[in-house]
Amino acid sequence: MMTAPPTTGTCDHDLVRESWTRPEAFAALFDRYAGMLYRYVSRRLGPEAAEDLVGETFLIAFDRRRRYDLAYTDARPWLFGIVTKLVSRHHRIEAARYRALQRSPGNGVVDSPADRVAAEVTALACRPALAGALAGLPARDRDVLLLIAWGDLSYEEAARSLGIPVGTVRSRLNRARRKVRAALGETNPMHEEE
């Protein structure tokens, strides 16, 4: 019996193409990106909804895999586009989550390595103001901001995942950053004041 060649190190578009005839190859995309998508959705909607939406994202992606544009080697923007659309269906949950975070105290247990403790404590201190700012953003601006900040996508990747021009990503991101900065008192809490 012949075994299939390993898919490690294979470009995403090769995995998608391979999954057309060998569906189990699509599992490698899940292995690569499920954790990343889970963290993104969990931050937006909470861990309760994240697992379901990530699963739904991969079901949709699998069903649409023959429509994937093989000109793109990286499937992250495609997957983030699918999950962002699913998140938008849960906008009430997301808004309620941000309102709850806004009301929550700024302190908490920090379980991170020593070099991250200061950053985590600072982030926790500004969490209520940040949550309020995020809740106040229009969904289209919030999607761009969070795809770049939490999804770690480039402007081009965010544009591709949302199906909008890069210039629109830039303008929405600029607008969102201005509003968030204003909500945080025009300071960046991640940089120490001298």
Residue frames relative to the residue before (quaternion, step in Angstrom):
aa qw qx qy qz dx dy dz
M 1.0000 0.0000 0.0000 0.0000 0.00 0.00 0.00
M 0.3384 -0.7456 0.5416 0.1903 3.60 -0.86 0.98
T 0.2760 -0.7348 0.5902 0.1887 3.53 -1.08 0.70
A 0.5418 -0.6141 0.4653 0.3359 3.54 -1.18 0.63
P 0.5411 -0.6117 0.4559 0.3538 3.58 -1.10 0.63
P 0.5699 -0.5995 0.4213 0.3719 3.59 -1.07 0.62
T 0.3488 -0.7481 0.5311 0.1913 3.55 -1.12 0.72
T 0.4214 0.7006 -0.4750 0.3255 3.60 1.25 0.08
G 0.7965 0.2584 -0.2087 0.5052 3.56 -0.91 0.92
T 0.5305 0.6190 -0.4063 0.4126 3.56 1.28 -0.08
C 0.5064 -0.6354 0.4868 0.3208 3.58 -1.03 0.79
D 0.6386 -0.5615 0.3743 0.3698 3.53 -1.16 0.65
H 0.6724 0.4962 -0.3303 0.4389 3.58 0.86 -0.86
D 0.6098 0.5370 -0.3527 0.4641 3.60 1.13 -0.56
L 0.6390 0.5200 -0.3205 0.4676 3.57 1.06 -0.76
V 0.6358 0.5172 -0.3307 0.4679 3.57 0.98 -0.84
R 0.6691 0.4956 -0.3012 0.4648 3.57 0.86 -0.96
E 0.6519 0.5170 -0.3124 0.4584 3.57 0.94 -0.87
S 0.6482 0.5418 -0.3187 0.4297 3.59 1.05 -0.77
W 0.5106 0.6363 -0.4275 0.3894 3.60 1.22 -0.24
T 0.7820 0.2665 -0.1484 0.5436 3.57 1.03 -0.75
R 0.7573 0.2097 -0.1240 0.6059 3.57 1.23 -0.47
P 0.2524 -0.8400 0.4585 0.1427 3.62 0.34 1.27
E 0.6164 0.5722 -0.3572 0.4063 3.61 1.03 -0.65
A 0.5305 0.6267 -0.4104 0.3967 3.63 1.19 -0.31
F 0.5751 0.6064 -0.3717 0.4042 3.58 1.17 -0.54
A 0.5395 0.6391 -0.3890 0.3863 3.58 1.20 -0.51
A 0.5891 0.5768 -0.3730 0.4256 3.61 1.10 -0.58
L 0.6190 0.5221 -0.3461 0.4738 3.60 1.08 -0.64
F 0.6151 0.5316 -0.3378 0.4743 3.56 1.03 -0.77
D 0.6644 0.5122 -0.3038 0.4515 3.57 0.87 -0.96
R 0.6800 0.5017 -0.2855 0.4521 3.59 0.99 -0.81
Y 0.8589 0.2471 -0.0508 0.4458 3.56 0.74 -1.06
A 0.4723 0.6923 -0.4530 0.3040 3.63 1.14 -0.22
G 0.6604 0.5137 -0.3123 0.4499 3.60 0.91 -0.86
M 0.6481 0.5225 -0.3032 0.4637 3.55 0.99 -0.87
L 0.6765 0.4764 -0.2841 0.4845 3.57 0.93 -0.91
Y 0.6171 0.5495 -0.3406 0.4486 3.58 1.03 -0.78
R 0.6635 0.5005 -0.3108 0.4612 3.60 0.86 -0.91
Y 0.6437 0.5302 -0.3117 0.4554 3.57 0.99 -0.88
V 0.7097 0.4404 -0.2643 0.4822 3.60 0.78 -1.00
S 0.6219 0.5524 -0.3406 0.4383 3.57 1.00 -0.78
R 0.6486 0.5058 -0.3108 0.4764 3.58 1.02 -0.75
R 0.7113 0.4595 -0.2575 0.4654 3.55 1.02 -0.76
L 0.8362 0.1815 -0.0530 0.5147 3.59 0.83 -0.96
G 0.5605 -0.5791 0.4043 0.4325 3.56 1.22 -0.29
P 0.6408 -0.5726 0.3568 0.3664 3.56 -1.17 0.55
E 0.5456 0.6345 -0.3980 0.3759 3.59 1.16 -0.53
A 0.7610 0.3687 -0.1919 0.4982 3.59 0.88 -0.95
A 0.5509 0.6753 -0.3840 0.3050 3.58 1.12 -0.64
E 0.6753 0.5079 -0.3177 0.4303 3.57 0.77 -0.95
D 0.6655 0.5036 -0.3017 0.4609 3.58 0.94 -0.89
L 0.6984 0.4758 -0.2865 0.4514 3.58 0.87 -0.91
V 0.6188 0.5176 -0.3531 0.4738 3.58 1.04 -0.64
G 0.6420 0.5122 -0.3199 0.4724 3.58 0.95 -0.81
E 0.6628 0.4977 -0.2997 0.4724 3.56 0.95 -0.88
T 0.6014 0.5672 -0.3476 0.4425 3.58 1.06 -0.74
F 0.7143 0.4453 -0.2622 0.4719 3.57 0.85 -0.94
L 0.5951 0.5369 -0.3709 0.4691 3.59 1.11 -0.51
I 0.6569 0.4943 -0.3035 0.4817 3.58 0.96 -0.88
A 0.6564 0.5121 -0.3119 0.4578 3.58 0.90 -0.94
F 0.6477 0.5126 -0.3245 0.4609 3.58 0.93 -0.84
D 0.6626 0.5064 -0.3022 0.4617 3.59 0.93 -0.88
R 0.7555 0.3725 -0.1885 0.5049 3.59 1.09 -0.74
R 0.3521 0.7937 -0.4598 0.1859 3.59 1.22 0.06
R 0.6331 0.5282 -0.3420 0.4509 3.62 1.08 -0.53
R 0.6698 0.4690 -0.2981 0.4924 3.59 1.25 -0.30
Y 0.4279 0.6980 -0.4702 0.3296 3.60 1.26 0.00
D 0.4112 -0.7022 0.5300 0.2385 3.57 -0.96 0.92
L 0.3028 -0.8061 0.4880 0.1425 3.56 -0.25 1.29
A 0.4829 0.6478 -0.4455 0.3857 3.60 1.25 -0.01
Y 0.6849 0.4393 -0.2683 0.5156 3.59 1.23 -0.45
T 0.3282 -0.7684 0.5189 0.1806 3.57 -0.69 1.08
D 0.7270 0.4021 -0.2110 0.5151 3.60 1.16 -0.61
A 0.2599 -0.7984 0.5289 0.1233 3.59 -0.62 1.13
R 0.4104 0.7352 -0.4682 0.2683 3.64 1.20 -0.14
P 0.6846 0.4721 -0.3261 0.4495 3.66 0.71 -0.89
W 0.6179 0.5405 -0.3353 0.4621 3.59 1.04 -0.75
L 0.6942 0.4651 -0.2744 0.4758 3.59 0.87 -0.96
F 0.6515 0.4983 -0.3179 0.4755 3.60 0.99 -0.78
G 0.6054 0.5478 -0.3518 0.4580 3.60 1.10 -0.60
I 0.6530 0.5020 -0.3069 0.4769 3.56 0.97 -0.87
V 0.7093 0.4598 -0.2803 0.4549 3.59 0.77 -1.00
T 0.6214 0.5364 -0.3523 0.4495 3.62 1.05 -0.64
K 0.6296 0.5119 -0.3335 0.4800 3.58 1.05 -0.69
L 0.6457 0.5026 -0.3208 0.4771 3.57 1.01 -0.74
V 0.6258 0.5290 -0.3313 0.4677 3.59 1.02 -0.78
S 0.6450 0.5402 -0.3367 0.4229 3.59 0.93 -0.83
R 0.5995 0.5483 -0.3604 0.4584 3.59 1.16 -0.46
H 0.7166 0.4029 -0.2262 0.5224 3.55 1.24 -0.44
H 0.1935 0.8407 -0.4926 0.1140 3.59 1.16 0.53
R 0.6117 0.5406 -0.3679 0.4452 3.62 1.04 -0.57
I 0.6359 0.5183 -0.3208 0.4735 3.57 1.02 -0.83
E 0.6615 0.5144 -0.3063 0.4516 3.56 0.93 -0.93
A 0.6656 0.4956 -0.3055 0.4670 3.59 0.88 -0.92
A 0.6486 0.5063 -0.3197 0.4699 3.61 0.97 -0.80
R 0.6277 0.5353 -0.3353 0.4550 3.58 1.03 -0.76
Y 0.6730 0.4843 -0.3022 0.4703 3.59 0.91 -0.86
R 0.6290 0.5157 -0.3412 0.4711 3.61 1.04 -0.71
A 0.6467 0.5091 -0.3186 0.4702 3.59 1.01 -0.79
L 0.6506 0.5005 -0.3149 0.4765 3.59 0.97 -0.81
Q 0.6196 0.5507 -0.3386 0.4452 3.56 1.06 -0.73
R 0.7024 0.4529 -0.2559 0.4859 3.59 1.06 -0.77
S 0.5926 0.6035 -0.3744 0.3800 3.59 1.15 -0.50
P 0.5658 -0.5937 0.4362 0.3703 3.57 -1.14 0.56
G 0.5303 -0.6681 0.4402 0.2806 3.54 -1.17 0.61
N 0.6437 0.5096 -0.3518 0.4496 3.59 1.18 0.07
G 0.1336 0.7825 -0.5988 0.1067 3.54 -1.22 0.38
V 0.6100 -0.5393 0.4250 0.3954 3.54 -1.29 0.15
V 0.1860 -0.7690 0.6044 0.0933 3.54 -0.94 0.93
D 0.0362 -0.7986 0.6004 -0.0211 3.57 -0.47 1.21
S 0.4293 0.6810 -0.4842 0.3428 3.57 0.36 1.20
P 0.6628 -0.4856 0.3670 0.4361 3.58 -1.23 0.24
A 0.6905 -0.5288 0.3146 0.3803 3.55 -1.17 0.66
D 0.6775 0.5065 -0.3114 0.4331 3.60 0.93 -0.77
R 0.6992 0.4376 -0.2783 0.4922 3.61 1.22 -0.25
V 0.4472 0.7285 -0.4420 0.2719 3.60 1.21 -0.29
A 0.6778 0.4973 -0.3080 0.4454 3.60 0.78 -0.96
A 0.6633 0.5000 -0.3036 0.4667 3.57 0.93 -0.87
E 0.6576 0.5101 -0.3096 0.4599 3.58 0.97 -0.83
V 0.6558 0.5047 -0.3174 0.4632 3.59 0.91 -0.88
T 0.6456 0.5097 -0.3158 0.4729 3.58 0.97 -0.84
A 0.6545 0.5056 -0.3141 0.4662 3.57 0.93 -0.87
L 0.6459 0.5129 -0.3268 0.4615 3.60 0.97 -0.78
A 0.6448 0.5390 -0.3244 0.4342 3.57 1.01 -0.77
C 0.7523 0.3660 -0.2182 0.5025 3.60 1.00 -0.70
R 0.3622 0.7794 -0.4558 0.2315 3.60 1.30 -0.01
P 0.6687 0.4911 -0.3460 0.4381 3.66 0.75 -0.79
A 0.6738 0.4798 -0.3058 0.4714 3.61 0.90 -0.86
L 0.6453 0.5150 -0.3191 0.4653 3.57 1.00 -0.79
A 0.6469 0.5148 -0.3212 0.4618 3.58 0.94 -0.87
G 0.6440 0.5153 -0.3187 0.4671 3.58 1.00 -0.78
A 0.6512 0.5087 -0.3131 0.4681 3.56 0.99 -0.83
L 0.6589 0.5009 -0.3104 0.4676 3.59 0.94 -0.84
A 0.6464 0.5179 -0.3210 0.4592 3.58 0.98 -0.80
G 0.7004 0.4864 -0.2643 0.4506 3.57 1.08 -0.70
L 0.5607 0.6079 -0.3929 0.4021 3.59 1.23 -0.22
P 0.5095 -0.5795 0.5146 0.3738 3.58 -1.13 0.52
A 0.6361 -0.5725 0.3599 0.3716 3.58 -1.05 0.79
R 0.6633 0.5157 -0.3294 0.4307 3.62 0.88 -0.83
D 0.6606 0.4792 -0.3085 0.4888 3.61 1.05 -0.71
R 0.6397 0.5261 -0.3186 0.4610 3.57 1.01 -0.86
D 0.6253 0.5428 -0.3432 0.4435 3.62 0.96 -0.81
V 0.6698 0.4891 -0.3053 0.4679 3.59 0.86 -0.92
L 0.6653 0.5159 -0.3060 0.4444 3.58 0.82 -0.99
L 0.7373 0.4320 -0.2451 0.4579 3.58 0.81 -0.96
L 0.5843 0.5472 -0.3832 0.4608 3.60 1.11 -0.49
I 0.7008 0.4448 -0.2656 0.4904 3.56 1.01 -0.80
A 0.7269 0.4398 -0.2522 0.4633 3.61 0.86 -0.93
W 0.8007 0.2750 -0.1410 0.5132 3.60 0.77 -0.97
G 0.6944 0.4545 -0.2775 0.4840 3.58 1.10 -0.61
D 0.3000 -0.7930 0.4732 0.2394 3.54 1.35 -0.30
L 0.3620 0.7164 -0.5091 0.3106 3.57 1.02 0.84
S 0.4874 -0.6141 0.5283 0.3259 3.55 -1.24 0.48
Y 0.6841 -0.4471 0.3517 0.4565 3.60 -1.25 0.15
E 0.6668 0.5096 -0.3008 0.4530 3.57 0.93 -0.91
E 0.6655 0.4960 -0.3016 0.4692 3.57 0.98 -0.83
A 0.6328 0.5122 -0.3295 0.4782 3.59 1.02 -0.76
A 0.6305 0.5252 -0.3313 0.4657 3.59 0.98 -0.81
R 0.6729 0.4906 -0.2991 0.4658 3.57 0.89 -0.90
S 0.6844 0.4905 -0.3083 0.4426 3.60 0.88 -0.85
L 0.7297 0.3903 -0.2370 0.5089 3.61 1.11 -0.58
G 0.4095 -0.7312 0.4584 0.2958 3.58 1.26 -0.21
I 0.5544 0.5713 -0.4006 0.4535 3.56 1.06 0.83
P 0.6046 -0.5634 0.4030 0.3934 3.61 -1.18 0.36
V 0.6249 -0.5480 0.4057 0.3803 3.57 -1.20 0.56
G 0.6173 0.5537 -0.3451 0.4396 3.61 1.02 -0.72
T 0.6367 0.5117 -0.3197 0.4802 3.57 1.07 -0.71
V 0.6042 0.5362 -0.3488 0.4752 3.58 1.05 -0.73
R 0.6690 0.5125 -0.3023 0.4455 3.57 0.86 -0.96
S 0.6930 0.4675 -0.2939 0.4635 3.60 0.86 -0.89
R 0.6524 0.5004 -0.3207 0.4703 3.61 0.97 -0.77
L 0.6502 0.5113 -0.3140 0.4660 3.56 0.99 -0.83
N 0.6342 0.5287 -0.3254 0.4608 3.57 0.96 -0.84
R 0.6633 0.5004 -0.2962 0.4711 3.57 0.91 -0.96
A 0.6697 0.4969 -0.3017 0.4622 3.61 0.90 -0.91
R 0.6563 0.5106 -0.3165 0.4565 3.59 0.92 -0.85
R 0.6304 0.5324 -0.3360 0.4541 3.59 0.99 -0.81
K 0.6831 0.4889 -0.2872 0.4603 3.58 0.89 -0.94
V 0.6604 0.4914 -0.3096 0.4760 3.57 0.96 -0.81
R 0.6351 0.5251 -0.3246 0.4643 3.58 0.96 -0.85
A 0.6477 0.5101 -0.3165 0.4690 3.60 0.96 -0.85
A 0.6614 0.5077 -0.3063 0.4594 3.59 0.98 -0.82
L 0.7062 0.4239 -0.2492 0.5094 3.58 1.19 -0.55
G 0.5886 -0.6173 0.3547 0.3830 3.57 1.21 0.39
E 0.6035 -0.6097 0.3331 0.3913 3.57 1.13 0.75
T 0.6148 0.5090 -0.3775 0.4695 3.59 1.13 0.53
N 0.3509 -0.6790 0.5946 0.2495 3.52 -1.30 0.39
P 0.3220 -0.7923 0.4796 0.1963 3.61 -0.31 1.18
M 0.6094 0.5666 -0.3599 0.4219 3.60 1.19 -0.24
H 0.6980 0.3766 -0.2701 0.5459 3.59 1.25 -0.13
E 0.4228 -0.7136 0.5007 0.2474 3.54 -0.82 1.02
E 0.4195 -0.6708 0.5545 0.2581 3.53 -1.14 0.75
E 0.2836 -0.7614 0.5548 0.1790 3.59 -0.97 0.76
